[in-house]
Amino acid sequence: MSEGAAGPPAHPGAAAGPLVGPGLRRTLALLAALLAAAALLDLGAIHRLEHGDSLVPVLVSLQAWTPFYWDQERYGMLVPALALPLRHPLANLLLQRGLLILSGLGAVVLLARHVLPGRDWPLAGALAAALLLLLAPAAWSFEFLGDQPYGLSLALALAGLALAEPRPWRGEGGEATWRRHPVRLAAGLALVLLAHWVNAATGVLLGALALARATEDLLEGEDHRLVVGRVRVDAALLAAGLALGQVSVWAYPWLTGNPLRLPVGFLPPGQWPAAWRATAAAALADQGPWLAAAGALAVVGVSLLSLPGLRPARRGALLRAAALVGAALLYAAFAGALRWVAENRFHWRYLAPSAVLVHLAAASLLAEPLARAARVARPAFLAALAALPLAALVAGGPPSLAGVRRDLDGVAGRWTEDVLAARCDLVAGDYWSVWPAVWHVALTAHERGLDRAVYGVTHRANPTVGAWWGRPREGLRLCRPRGAAPEREAERWLRAYGLWPVVLLERRETVDVMGLAPGRPP
């Protein structure tokens, strides 16, 4: 399909076909640096931050795969599906975490490619990804790179939009036009749909970004036919993705028989200003120093762009950065007005995509003068490539599988020996104790060759009930982690699943061992 605009100059006598521009070696080098950084971070200290939410997808893969996160109608379980062949709990965890880290870093680079066409986006992307590892708080990095769906969904959608882009094409007569290949367009649509399975709201952020980018393109004088054509196709792909995301949310009760748990919709408009203030305050409380450092880098970049030789590039660079910041603000306004965000106390993780856009805006302003200086551009790109794995080493420490295991033992291993010694079938208690305990018990049992499957009884336990429901009730042994919260929550969830009343069989150092009371009603 022709975009109706002239492409690159035609060369007489050239064969018909796509015109492939230079840069393949740089792209491959960038991919290799991203892979190295993801592997180093995955084998580093990032696992000290594992928790119940981050370990549930591993159990989804090991115990009961479902299309969405357990007992939830969003966050599609694509990565747990890819990890299904790995039955070793640690290998499964490392693969899932590695894929999420790679896609999170890749999303930063793909955002640079999407918003900085015609500029040195590989340098800007590599620089932004490396600085993200160095400047972002550890807890934020873990949530964005290792736990939440934002990075994966953005990477998939941006890759889909990239595939759907028109390519320079030379016809039989030597004329050059821009065309979209139907196969690439179909593949792009598939990736965008996958992105919205992973995160139903992906198109909101990318729609805001498309609007901001189109405005900037027009201000810079780009051919309006190309701008309109790109926006039209991107909007169609994102609309299809958003439609799929909304259908999946609303179809959840019909498909699963469970009620819709997501508070869908917005707060009343009169509450929006207070909600936006609360959302911004929560984000700045955790990310203020990082954003201040990014702002300082942006000031350095603008100062360099103000030098006489670089001043002609300043306006375009500022417009691109403004487009990123504008899209970040639009998405923040959307997220801050949601009921779901309010019910979760305006947690800063809901503004993670906006933080990435602001960070990339700052990095792009620093990358622009580096790319414009002929003697500096190539060394700057090579330095940015080297900085990616080095930043991963700084953020995660030296890679060590033994170190990863020690960190995971510290996070989730305190109950394992008692649960195994007590021969428990179920672990009941609070969410933040049960799922780490269940995962670590599975790891230890697998390593020791024990044929013992232990399941959780807590929030999000519905998908695994069928695995233990048929066991003889009189023989069920229940472990309850010691502590006020686990003990309080254990009774609540045991009652909810018809496992009450219970009798105390023994008290161990980290768990209480219980059985069902004799004569209890069925």
Buried (B, 14 or more C-beta within 10 A) or exposed (E): EEBEBBBEEBEEEEEEEEBEEEEEEBEEBBEEBBBBBBBBBBBBBBBBBBBBBBBBBBBBBBBBBBBBBBBBBBBBBBBBEEBEEBEBBBBBBBBBBBBBBBBBBBBBBBBBBBBBBEBBBBBBBBBBBBBBBBBBBEBBBBBBBBBBBBBBBBBBBBBBBBBBBBBBBBBEEBEBBBBBBEEBBEBBBEBBBBBBBBBBBBBBBBBBBBBBBBBBBEEEEBBEEBBBBBBEBBBBBBEBBBBBBBEBBEEBEEEBEEEBEBEEEBBEEEBBEEBBEBBBEBBBEBBEEBBEBBEEBBEBBBEBBEEEEBEEBBEBBBBBBBBBBBBBBBBBBBBBBBBBBBEEEBBBBBBBBBBBBBBBBBBBBBBBBBBBBEEEBEEBBBBBBBBBBBBBBBBBBEBBEEBBBBBBBEBBBBBBBBBBEBEBBBBBBBBBBBBBBBBBBBBBBBEEEEEBBBBBBBBBBBBBEEEBEEEEEEEBBBBBBBBEEBBEBBBBBBEBBEBBBBEEEEEBEBBBBBBBEEEBEE
